[in-house]
Amino acid sequence: MAMMLLIACEEEYSAPTAEPNHAMITTSFGDQVNRMQVNGKMTFIDLSRGVQSRVWTFTEDALDTAKNKITTSTAISPKVIFTQTGVHQIKLSQTFAGDVWIGNSKRTSNTYDTIVTVTVLDSVRANFTAKRLLDMSSLTQQNNALNQVIAGREIQFTQNCTGEPSTFVWQIIRNTDGFVKELTGNPGVNKFSSLGEYDVRLTASSTLGQSTILMKNYIKVVPSTDPVDLLSAKINERNQIRLTFSRDMQNPFNCNPAAFTISVKNGSTSIPVSITGFSLNALEKNIVIIGLNQTLYNSDNVQINYNSALGNLATSDFMNATSVADYPVEFVSPNILSTVGYDISFETSAKTDWPYAWWGAPWDKYTFDISAVRAHTGKKSGYLIMQPEGGAIFQYKKNGANVTFPGKAGKTYEFSVWAYVDQLGDGAGVPDLRFYWAPKTNWGVGPWAAFTASTPTKVWKRYAMAVKFDSDENYSFSIRGSNAGNSQELKVFIDDISVSELELRQ
């Protein structure tokens, strides 16, 4: 096949050798893959030297720009429209004045045939299906279907578009007030916490085109008798705690503050905190905001308890919130790794991007993969299996190079991860995970996550450690696991790796 180069047909062509007979074929796609949408136009370009005659042979569906059928052409640069999808093989037969050169190789012939492959795709047309994740039942795919969804449950939306789009944006539109929640990727999963009716819009796009489908009055969220789960407790502003429940709450304003106990510790020091009031998020009414009389720091350890016997938190469908004990409150702090391209939640990398660091035994006795079985956020996580008495050492690399982040001398940073212990083992040893950073590794650093016999399994838990750097450096780190003393495999999912600067109390 002839060499393909990105070169404009208006420019004067210089062959790679001084030989007068030289084959050089390209298209209007240049050095890109010849992919186009049906009924789109493309140009085939003969830049060869010494050509005495040429014949292009096209597929049966080809038209010229005047929409006339074209089966052959002797033009230097014919423009063609393809009207059918599929893989098209376009042939160019050339006769030269003498023996023809292909690249830097000479053929003992003055004729040469080139096959140009063109992939013609259907137009991008958005379409999707949806199902209830709890029982995998399918939703009816039509306008005004008002598919019933129980409040607090999840719906998975899956594209089945034509035209091979690569980008998907889902919009969940609440009809009562027009509030829009946006999801990206495929599939998209949404937990419906608010009662009411919803439209769903999918916009699918590729480099070749874009299409949108809107399903009006597609979902109707109805009251639930499911338990009211607390999904997260976070601190975005330092004098508030945001409690996210599985569905909309009502009238938290008169809740008895005595129903909550908030524990704040900084090291061994307890910080007294009292509640100043309750409110609902204006748009996402499954979020109850607790006002505090103290400024909190992300170096604090914060836990919250709620006693349903004293409180009156209830959903909009009149179900009481359940009690929680020692629930960890997470600070929403800027993740330095997000700014340097680290795949913090395993959404864009492959297992080959997390290579073994070659420490030798027992640190090679593990497997690591990217899993879509379970995730703390997003759709994927890392899945680590350490063999009995084994260990692991691996790190994230992008394009084969360590991803580094800037660290400052004298600053303290929190390394954290969410882990889901799938199988703990015999409980005799204390398996753990640790960060080891470079340069200037502190080999004496304690466990980032220690898995004792009392470690909860089958639940996501956040693990963290604090590190003080003594020099200004661009740091990278490895994840080291140990399964010493364990006669069984340790299996753990990890997700949402974070490095953030800690705010220290003075």
C-alpha positions as CSV (number, residue, x, y, z in Angstrom):
1,M,0.0,0.0,0.0
2,A,1.3,3.5,-0.7
3,M,2.5,5.8,2.0
4,M,-0.2,8.1,3.5
5,L,0.9,11.6,4.5
6,L,-0.9,14.7,5.9
7,I,-0.4,17.2,3.2
8,A,-2.6,19.8,1.6
9,C,-3.4,19.2,-2.1
10,E,-2.7,22.9,-3.0
11,E,1.0,22.6,-1.8
12,E,3.7,21.5,-4.2
13,Y,4.7,18.0,-3.5
14,S,8.4,16.9,-3.2
15,A,8.9,13.1,-3.3
16,P,11.1,11.6,-0.6
17,T,13.7,10.6,-3.3
18,A,14.8,12.2,-6.5
19,E,13.4,9.4,-8.6
20,P,10.9,10.6,-11.2
21,N,8.4,7.8,-10.7
22,H,7.2,7.7,-7.2
23,A,3.8,6.7,-5.7
24,M,2.3,8.9,-3.0
25,I,-1.5,8.6,-2.1
26,T,-3.4,10.4,0.6
27,T,-6.9,11.7,1.3
28,S,-8.5,14.8,2.8
29,F,-8.2,13.0,6.2
30,G,-4.4,13.3,5.9
31,D,-2.6,11.0,8.3
32,Q,-5.8,10.4,10.3
33,V,-7.9,7.2,10.0
34,N,-10.3,7.5,7.1
35,R,-13.5,7.5,9.1
36,M,-16.6,9.5,8.1
37,Q,-20.3,9.7,8.4
38,V,-22.6,8.4,5.7
39,N,-23.4,11.0,3.0
40,G,-20.3,12.9,4.0
41,K,-17.7,14.1,1.4
42,M,-14.1,13.1,1.2
43,T,-11.3,13.7,-1.4
44,F,-8.9,11.1,-2.7
45,I,-5.5,12.7,-3.6
46,D,-2.8,11.3,-6.0
47,L,0.4,13.1,-5.2
48,S,2.5,10.7,-7.2
49,R,5.3,11.6,-9.7
50,G,5.7,10.2,-13.2
51,V,2.1,9.0,-13.5
52,Q,1.1,8.4,-17.1
53,S,-2.4,7.1,-16.3
54,R,-4.6,6.4,-13.3
55,V,-8.0,4.9,-12.5
56,W,-9.8,5.1,-9.3
57,T,-12.4,2.4,-8.7
58,F,-15.2,3.1,-6.2
59,T,-17.8,1.1,-4.4
60,E,-21.4,0.8,-5.7
61,D,-22.8,3.4,-3.3
62,A,-20.4,6.2,-4.3
63,L,-21.7,9.5,-5.8
64,D,-19.8,12.6,-7.1
65,T,-20.5,16.0,-5.6
66,A,-23.3,16.5,-8.1
67,K,-25.0,13.4,-6.6
68,N,-24.4,11.4,-9.8
69,K,-23.3,7.7,-9.5
70,I,-19.5,7.4,-9.9
71,T,-17.8,4.0,-10.3
72,T,-14.4,5.1,-11.7
73,S,-12.5,8.3,-12.2
74,T,-9.2,9.4,-13.8
75,A,-9.0,12.7,-11.9
76,I,-6.0,13.5,-9.7
77,S,-8.3,14.4,-6.7
78,P,-11.8,13.1,-7.1
79,K,-14.4,14.1,-4.4
80,V,-16.8,11.4,-3.4
81,I,-19.9,10.9,-1.3
82,F,-20.6,7.5,0.3
83,T,-24.2,6.7,0.8
84,Q,-23.9,3.3,2.6
85,T,-22.3,2.4,5.9
86,G,-19.5,-0.2,6.2
87,V,-15.9,-0.7,5.3
88,H,-15.1,0.5,1.8
89,Q,-12.1,-0.6,-0.2
90,I,-11.2,2.1,-2.9
91,K,-8.7,1.0,-5.5
92,L,-6.2,3.2,-7.4
93,S,-4.4,1.6,-10.4
94,Q,-1.5,3.7,-11.7
95,T,0.9,3.3,-14.7
96,F,4.2,5.2,-14.5
97,A,6.8,6.2,-17.0
98,G,9.3,3.7,-15.5
99,D,9.9,1.4,-12.6
100,V,7.9,2.9,-9.6
101,W,9.3,3.7,-6.2
102,I,7.2,3.0,-3.1
103,G,8.8,4.9,-0.2
104,N,12.5,4.2,-0.4
105,S,12.0,0.8,-2.2
106,K,12.1,0.3,-6.0
107,R,9.7,-2.1,-7.8
108,T,10.6,-3.8,-11.0
109,S,7.3,-2.7,-12.6
110,N,5.8,0.5,-13.9
111,T,2.3,-0.3,-12.5
112,Y,1.1,-0.2,-9.0
113,D,-2.3,-0.7,-7.3
114,T,-3.2,1.0,-4.0
115,I,-6.1,0.1,-1.7
116,V,-7.5,2.9,0.4
117,T,-9.7,1.7,3.3
118,V,-12.6,4.0,4.3
119,T,-14.9,3.3,7.2
120,V,-18.3,4.9,6.7
121,L,-20.4,5.2,9.9
122,D,-24.1,5.8,10.3
123,S,-25.0,9.3,11.4
124,V,-24.8,9.9,15.1
125,R,-28.3,9.3,16.4
126,A,-28.8,9.4,20.2
127,N,-30.9,6.7,21.8
128,F,-30.8,4.9,25.2
129,T,-32.4,2.3,27.4
130,A,-32.8,2.4,31.2
131,K,-33.4,-0.1,34.0
132,R,-34.0,-0.2,37.7
133,L,-30.7,-1.4,39.3
134,L,-32.4,-3.1,42.3
135,D,-34.4,-5.7,40.3
136,M,-32.9,-5.0,36.8
137,S,-36.4,-4.3,35.4
138,S,-36.5,-2.2,32.2
139,L,-38.2,1.1,31.8
140,T,-40.7,1.7,29.0
141,Q,-39.0,3.8,26.3
142,Q,-41.4,6.4,25.2
143,N,-42.6,9.9,26.0
144,N,-45.1,10.3,28.8
145,A,-44.3,6.8,30.0
146,L,-44.1,8.0,33.6
147,N,-42.1,4.9,34.6
148,Q,-42.5,4.5,38.3
149,V,-39.3,4.7,40.4
150,I,-39.3,4.3,44.1
151,A,-37.7,7.3,45.9
152,G,-34.1,6.7,46.8
153,R,-33.5,4.0,44.2
154,E,-31.1,4.0,41.3
155,I,-31.7,4.0,37.6
156,Q,-29.0,3.0,35.1
157,F,-29.1,4.7,31.7
158,T,-27.2,3.0,28.8
159,Q,-26.7,4.4,25.4
160,N,-27.5,2.4,22.2
161,C,-26.7,5.1,19.7
162,T,-25.7,4.8,16.1
163,G,-22.6,6.4,14.6
164,E,-20.2,5.3,17.3
165,P,-20.3,8.4,19.5
166,S,-17.6,8.6,22.2
167,T,-19.0,11.3,24.5
168,F,-22.3,11.1,26.4
169,V,-24.0,13.7,28.5
170,W,-27.1,12.8,30.5
171,Q,-29.4,15.5,31.9
172,I,-32.0,14.5,34.5
173,I,-34.6,17.3,34.5
174,R,-37.0,17.7,37.4
175,N,-40.2,19.1,36.0
176,T,-41.5,20.8,39.2
177,D,-38.7,23.4,39.2
178,G,-36.5,22.7,36.2
179,F,-33.5,21.6,38.3
180,V,-31.0,19.7,36.1
181,K,-28.6,17.1,37.3
182,E,-25.9,16.2,34.7
183,L,-24.1,12.9,34.4
184,T,-21.4,11.9,31.9
185,G,-20.1,8.7,30.5
186,N,-21.8,5.4,29.7
187,P,-23.7,4.0,31.5
188,G,-25.0,6.8,33.6
189,V,-26.4,6.0,37.0
190,N,-28.7,8.4,39.0
191,K,-30.3,8.0,42.4
192,F,-33.7,9.7,42.4
193,S,-34.2,11.2,45.8
194,S,-37.0,13.7,45.0
195,L,-40.6,12.9,44.4
196,G,-42.1,14.2,41.1
197,E,-41.8,13.8,37.4
198,Y,-38.7,13.9,35.3
199,D,-37.5,14.3,31.7
200,V,-34.3,12.7,30.6
201,R,-32.1,14.0,27.8
202,L,-29.1,12.3,26.2
203,T,-26.6,14.2,24.0
204,A,-24.2,11.9,22.2
205,S,-21.3,13.2,20.1
206,S,-18.2,12.2,18.2
207,T,-15.7,14.0,16.2
208,L,-18.0,13.6,13.2
209,G,-21.4,14.7,14.6
210,Q,-23.8,15.1,17.5
211,S,-27.3,14.1,18.3
212,T,-29.8,14.6,21.2
213,I,-32.8,12.7,22.4
214,L,-35.3,14.0,25.0
215,M,-37.8,11.7,26.7
216,K,-40.6,13.9,28.2
217,N,-42.3,12.8,31.4
218,Y,-40.2,9.7,31.4
219,I,-39.9,9.0,35.1
220,K,-42.3,9.4,38.1
221,V,-40.7,9.1,41.5
222,V,-43.1,7.7,44.1
223,P,-43.0,7.4,47.9
224,S,-40.9,4.7,49.5
225,T,-41.0,2.6,52.6
226,D,-37.2,1.8,52.3
227,P,-35.0,2.7,55.2
228,V,-33.7,6.3,55.1
229,D,-29.9,5.9,54.5
230,L,-27.3,8.6,55.3
231,L,-25.1,8.5,52.2
232,S,-22.4,10.9,53.3
233,A,-21.5,13.6,55.8
234,K,-19.2,16.3,54.4
235,I,-17.7,19.7,55.3
236,N,-17.6,22.1,52.4
237,E,-17.7,25.2,54.5
238,R,-15.8,25.1,57.8
239,N,-18.8,25.9,60.0
240,Q,-21.3,23.5,58.4
241,I,-21.8,19.8,58.0
242,R,-23.8,18.6,55.0
243,L,-25.7,15.3,55.5
244,T,-26.8,13.7,52.3
245,F,-29.7,11.3,52.6
246,S,-31.0,8.7,50.2
247,R,-34.1,10.8,49.5
248,D,-35.6,14.2,50.2
249,M,-36.1,15.4,53.7
250,Q,-38.7,17.7,55.1
251,N,-38.7,20.5,57.7
252,P,-35.4,19.8,59.5
253,F,-35.6,23.3,61.0
254,N,-37.3,22.2,64.2
255,C,-35.1,19.1,64.8
256,N,-33.9,18.8,68.4
257,P,-30.2,19.5,68.5
258,A,-29.8,17.1,71.3
259,A,-30.5,14.3,68.8
260,F,-27.0,14.9,67.4
261,T,-23.7,14.4,69.1
262,I,-20.7,15.8,67.2
263,S,-17.2,14.7,68.2
264,V,-14.3,16.9,67.1
265,K,-10.8,15.9,68.0
266,N,-7.4,17.4,66.9
267,G,-4.8,14.9,67.9
268,S,-5.6,14.2,71.6
269,T,-7.4,17.5,72.1
270,S,-11.2,17.6,72.1
271,I,-12.9,20.6,70.5
272,P,-16.3,21.5,71.9
273,V,-18.9,22.1,69.2
274,S,-22.6,23.0,69.4
275,I,-25.3,23.2,66.7
276,T,-26.7,26.6,65.7
277,G,-29.5,25.4,63.5
278,F,-30.7,23.2,60.6
279,S,-31.6,24.0,57.0
280,L,-32.3,22.3,53.6
281,N,-30.2,22.7,50.5
282,A,-32.3,24.9,48.2
283,L,-32.1,22.6,45.1
284,E,-31.0,19.2,46.4
285,K,-33.5,18.7,49.3
286,N,-32.0,15.4,50.3
287,I,-29.1,17.5,51.9
288,V,-29.6,18.7,55.5
289,I,-27.2,21.4,56.5
290,I,-26.1,21.6,60.2
291,G,-24.8,25.0,61.3
292,L,-22.0,25.0,63.9
293,N,-20.6,27.5,66.3
294,Q,-17.0,26.5,65.6
295,T,-14.7,26.8,62.6
296,L,-13.4,23.3,61.8
297,Y,-10.1,22.4,60.2
298,N,-9.4,19.6,57.9
299,S,-6.8,18.3,60.4
300,D,-9.7,17.6,62.8
301,N,-11.2,14.2,63.2
302,V,-15.0,14.7,63.1
303,Q,-17.7,12.1,63.8
304,I,-21.4,12.5,64.1
305,N,-24.1,10.5,65.9
306,Y,-27.9,10.8,65.4
307,N,-30.5,9.4,67.8
308,S,-33.8,9.0,66.0
309,A,-35.6,8.6,69.3
310,L,-34.7,12.2,70.1
311,G,-34.8,13.7,66.6
312,N,-37.6,14.2,64.1
313,L,-35.8,14.1,60.8
314,A,-38.1,12.6,58.2
315,T,-38.4,12.3,54.4
316,S,-40.9,14.1,52.2
317,D,-42.7,10.7,52.0
318,F,-42.9,10.6,55.8
319,M,-40.3,8.0,56.7
320,N,-38.1,8.7,59.7
321,A,-34.3,8.9,59.3
322,T,-32.5,6.0,61.0
323,S,-30.0,6.4,63.8
324,V,-26.3,6.5,63.0
325,A,-23.3,6.1,65.3
326,D,-19.7,7.3,65.0
327,Y,-20.3,8.3,61.3
328,P,-17.1,9.8,59.9
329,V,-17.4,13.3,58.5
330,E,-15.3,14.0,55.4
331,F,-13.7,17.3,54.6
332,V,-14.0,18.4,51.0
333,S,-10.5,19.7,50.5
334,P,-8.7,20.4,47.2
335,N,-7.1,17.2,45.9
336,I,-3.6,18.0,44.7
337,L,-3.6,14.8,42.6
338,S,-6.5,16.0,40.5
339,T,-4.4,19.0,39.3
340,V,-1.5,16.8,38.0
341,G,-3.4,14.2,36.0
342,Y,-3.3,11.4,38.5
343,D,-6.2,8.9,37.9
344,I,-7.5,9.2,41.5
345,S,-10.6,7.0,40.9
346,F,-9.4,4.5,38.3
347,E,-11.8,5.8,35.7
348,T,-9.4,6.4,32.8
349,S,-6.4,4.1,33.4
350,A,-5.8,0.4,32.6
351,K,-4.1,-2.1,34.8
352,T,-0.9,-1.7,32.8
353,D,-0.7,1.9,34.0
354,W,-0.2,0.6,37.6
355,P,2.9,-1.5,37.1
356,Y,4.8,-3.6,39.7
357,A,7.8,-1.8,41.1
358,W,10.1,-4.8,41.1
359,W,11.0,-5.2,44.8
360,G,11.2,-9.0,44.6
361,A,9.5,-11.5,46.9
362,P,7.2,-11.3,48.8
363,W,6.2,-8.0,47.2
364,D,5.4,-9.7,43.8
365,K,2.7,-12.0,45.3
366,Y,-0.3,-10.1,44.2
367,T,-2.6,-9.2,41.4
368,F,-4.1,-5.8,40.7
369,D,-6.8,-4.9,38.2
370,I,-9.2,-2.1,37.3
371,S,-12.7,-3.3,38.3
372,A,-16.2,-2.3,37.3
373,V,-17.8,-4.5,39.9
374,R,-17.8,-1.9,42.6
375,A,-16.8,1.8,43.1
376,H,-16.9,4.4,45.8
377,T,-17.5,7.1,43.2
378,G,-17.7,6.8,39.5
379,K,-17.9,3.4,37.9
380,K,-14.5,1.8,38.6
381,S,-12.0,1.0,41.3
382,G,-8.7,-0.7,41.8
383,Y,-8.9,-4.3,42.9
384,L,-6.0,-5.7,44.9
385,I,-5.6,-9.4,45.8
386,M,-2.6,-10.3,47.9
387,Q,-1.6,-13.9,48.2
388,P,-1.3,-15.6,51.7
389,E,1.9,-14.2,53.3
390,G,2.3,-12.1,50.2
391,G,2.6,-8.4,49.4
392,A,2.4,-5.8,46.7
393,I,4.2,-2.7,45.5
394,F,2.9,-0.7,42.5
395,Q,2.5,2.9,41.3
396,Y,0.6,4.9,38.8
397,K,2.4,5.9,35.6
398,K,1.1,8.0,32.8
399,N,2.7,7.3,29.4
400,G,5.3,5.3,31.2
401,A,6.4,8.1,33.6
402,N,5.6,8.7,37.3
403,V,3.0,11.3,37.9
404,T,4.4,13.8,40.4
405,F,2.8,16.5,42.6
406,P,4.4,19.5,44.3
407,G,5.1,19.3,48.0
408,K,6.4,22.1,50.2
409,A,8.9,22.0,53.1
410,G,7.3,22.3,56.5
411,K,3.8,21.6,55.2
412,T,1.7,18.7,56.4
413,Y,-0.3,16.7,53.9
414,E,-3.1,14.1,54.3
415,F,-2.9,11.0,52.1
416,S,-6.2,9.2,52.0
417,V,-8.1,6.5,50.2
418,W,-11.4,4.7,50.4
419,A,-11.2,1.0,50.8
420,Y,-13.7,-1.9,50.6
421,V,-12.4,-5.1,52.2
422,D,-13.9,-7.9,50.1
423,Q,-12.1,-10.7,52.0
424,L,-10.1,-10.1,55.2
425,G,-8.5,-13.5,55.7
426,D,-7.9,-15.4,58.9
427,G,-7.6,-12.3,61.1
428,A,-4.3,-13.6,62.6
429,G,-2.0,-11.0,61.0
430,V,-2.5,-7.3,60.4
431,P,-2.4,-6.7,56.6
432,D,-2.0,-3.1,55.6
433,L,-1.5,-0.6,52.9
434,R,1.0,2.2,53.0
435,F,2.2,5.1,50.9
436,Y,5.9,5.3,50.2
437,W,6.9,8.5,48.5
438,A,10.0,9.6,46.6
439,P,12.4,11.3,46.8
440,K,13.5,11.1,50.4
441,T,11.2,8.2,51.4
442,N,10.4,7.8,55.0
443,W,10.5,4.0,55.3
444,G,9.3,4.1,58.9
445,V,5.9,5.6,58.0
446,G,3.0,3.8,59.6
447,P,0.0,2.1,57.9
448,W,-2.2,4.1,55.7
449,A,-4.8,1.4,56.2
450,A,-4.4,-1.4,58.7
451,F,-6.9,-4.3,58.4
452,T,-7.3,-5.8,61.8
453,A,-9.7,-8.6,62.8
454,S,-12.3,-6.0,63.7
455,T,-12.1,-4.1,60.4
456,P,-15.5,-4.0,58.8
457,T,-15.9,-5.9,55.5
458,K,-18.2,-5.3,52.6
459,V,-18.4,-1.6,53.3
460,W,-16.5,1.4,52.0
461,K,-14.3,3.1,54.7
462,R,-12.0,6.1,54.4
463,Y,-8.4,5.6,55.6
464,A,-5.9,8.5,56.0
465,M,-2.5,9.4,57.3
466,A,-0.7,12.7,57.8
467,V,2.8,13.4,56.3
468,K,5.1,16.3,56.9
469,F,7.6,17.1,54.1
470,D,10.9,18.5,54.9
471,S,11.9,19.9,51.5
472,D,10.4,21.4,48.4
473,E,10.2,18.6,45.8
474,N,8.0,17.1,43.1
475,Y,6.9,13.9,44.8
476,S,5.6,10.6,43.5
477,F,4.5,7.7,45.6
478,S,4.0,3.9,45.5
479,I,1.3,1.9,47.1
480,R,2.7,-1.0,49.2
481,G,0.6,-3.8,50.6
482,S,1.5,-6.4,53.1
483,N,-0.4,-9.6,53.8
484,A,2.1,-11.0,56.3
485,G,0.7,-13.4,58.9
486,N,-2.4,-14.1,56.9
487,S,-2.9,-17.7,55.7
488,Q,-5.6,-16.5,53.3
489,E,-5.9,-14.0,50.4
490,L,-6.6,-10.4,51.2
491,K,-9.0,-8.9,48.7
492,V,-9.7,-5.2,48.8
493,F,-11.1,-2.5,46.4
494,I,-9.5,0.9,46.6
495,D,-10.9,4.2,45.2
496,D,-10.7,8.0,45.4
497,I,-7.0,8.5,46.3
498,S,-6.3,12.0,47.6
499,V,-3.4,14.2,48.7
500,S,-4.4,17.5,50.3
501,E,-2.7,20.1,52.5
502,L,-3.8,20.0,56.1
503,E,-4.9,23.1,57.9
504,L,-3.3,22.9,61.3
505,R,-4.8,24.4,64.4
506,Q,-2.5,26.9,66.1
